[in-house]
């Protein structure tokens, strides 16, 4: 092998480490943020964050956009923990704000969205537990009926 090939391999390895470090740093950043958001200090101010988000949504939406204005009113009046997935999978201004804040790592907006992010986390944990229980129940049922997974 010549010197050029070695340098190319070294550059490639350095580039892989660089991207791995960025991904690792981003992963650590999000985990620390989630840990902070789940702390009781931020959860106790849930109502304040909800009202701040509502004010931000009202400022973003023009008064001419009746559809979005109605969605925001509906969000304010009907939002519950169990509906977080609905609100984040519907085509609403809310999902665009959440995506933008996460993509840009806008810490101020993420703290405003903390009640929503915590609700997402809570729902995902609940769904995971329900899925594991359903799988466990199915597996036990299969075993008790003399069936195996192999």
LINSUL-V676191 format. One record per helix or strand of 2 or more residues. SS is the DSSP state (H for helix, E for strand). FROM is the first residue (numbers start at 0). TO is the last residue. If there is no record, write none. Layout:
ss->SS from->FROM to->TO
ss->SS from->FROM to->TO
This chain:
ss->H from->2 to->36
ss->H from->39 to->42
ss->H from->45 to->59
ss->H from->65 to->77
ss->H from->80 to->88
ss->H from->92 to->103
ss->H from->106 to->111
ss->H from->113 to->143
